[in-house]
Amino acid sequence: MTPALLAEDALIFGLRMNEGVDVAAWRARVPAAPWPAVETLLTRLADEGLAVWGDGRVSLTVRGRLVADAVGAELMTAFA
């Protein structure tokens, strides 16, 4: 697995966890990943009430968890 693919998996599956994902840590670990596209998506998800994003960490809201598969698919597109 490439580092970018590991970061992608960490976000997709980490968002299903209560504590969410430390995006800042993954960004530092894998700087070559397409972070501008990912952060644009995370901002949109937060604006739509599907995620909480701040201080480098993102987690899904209750509403976001109901559509976690769709969020994962959008993350895959952002990483593509």
C-alpha positions as CSV (number, residue, x, y, z in Angstrom):
1,M,0.0,0.0,0.0
2,T,1.2,3.5,-0.8
3,P,1.3,6.1,2.0
4,A,-1.6,8.0,0.3
5,L,-3.7,4.9,0.2
6,L,-3.0,4.3,3.9
7,A,-4.2,7.9,4.6
8,E,-7.3,7.4,2.5
9,D,-8.2,4.2,4.4
10,A,-7.5,5.9,7.7
11,L,-9.9,8.6,6.9
12,I,-12.6,6.4,5.4
13,F,-12.6,3.9,8.3
14,G,-11.5,6.2,11.1
15,L,-14.6,8.4,10.5
16,R,-16.7,5.4,11.6
17,M,-15.1,5.6,15.0
18,N,-16.4,7.9,17.8
19,E,-13.1,9.8,18.1
20,G,-12.9,10.4,14.3
21,V,-9.5,11.0,12.6
22,D,-6.6,13.3,13.3
23,V,-6.3,14.7,9.8
24,A,-3.4,17.0,10.8
25,A,-1.3,13.9,11.9
26,W,-2.0,12.2,8.6
27,R,-1.3,15.3,6.6
28,A,2.1,15.5,8.4
29,R,2.7,11.8,7.8
30,V,1.7,11.8,4.1
31,P,2.3,15.3,2.8
32,A,2.0,14.2,-0.9
33,A,-1.6,13.1,-0.6
34,P,-4.2,15.5,-2.2
35,W,-5.0,17.3,1.0
36,P,-6.5,20.4,-0.6
37,A,-9.2,18.3,-2.2
38,V,-9.8,16.3,1.0
39,E,-10.0,19.5,3.1
40,T,-12.5,21.0,0.6
41,L,-14.7,17.9,1.0
42,L,-14.3,18.0,4.8
43,T,-15.4,21.6,4.9
44,R,-18.4,20.8,2.7
45,L,-19.4,17.9,5.0
46,A,-19.1,20.2,8.0
47,D,-21.2,22.9,6.3
48,E,-23.9,20.3,5.6
49,G,-23.9,19.1,9.2
50,L,-22.5,15.7,8.3
51,A,-19.1,16.2,10.1
52,V,-17.5,18.2,12.8
53,W,-14.1,19.4,11.7
54,G,-11.7,21.6,13.7
55,D,-8.3,21.7,15.3
56,G,-7.1,19.1,12.7
57,R,-9.6,16.5,13.7
58,V,-12.7,15.3,11.9
59,S,-15.6,13.1,13.0
60,L,-19.0,12.4,11.6
61,T,-22.2,13.6,13.2
62,V,-25.1,11.3,13.9
63,R,-26.5,12.3,10.6
64,G,-23.1,11.8,8.9
65,R,-22.9,8.3,10.3
66,L,-26.2,7.4,8.6
67,V,-24.5,8.2,5.2
68,A,-21.0,7.0,6.1
69,D,-20.8,4.8,3.0
70,A,-21.5,7.8,0.8
71,V,-19.0,9.9,2.7
72,G,-16.4,7.2,2.2
73,A,-17.1,7.1,-1.5
74,E,-16.7,10.9,-1.7
75,L,-13.3,10.6,0.2
76,M,-12.2,8.1,-2.4
77,T,-13.0,10.6,-5.1
78,A,-11.1,13.3,-3.3
79,F,-8.0,11.1,-3.0
80,A,-8.2,10.1,-6.7
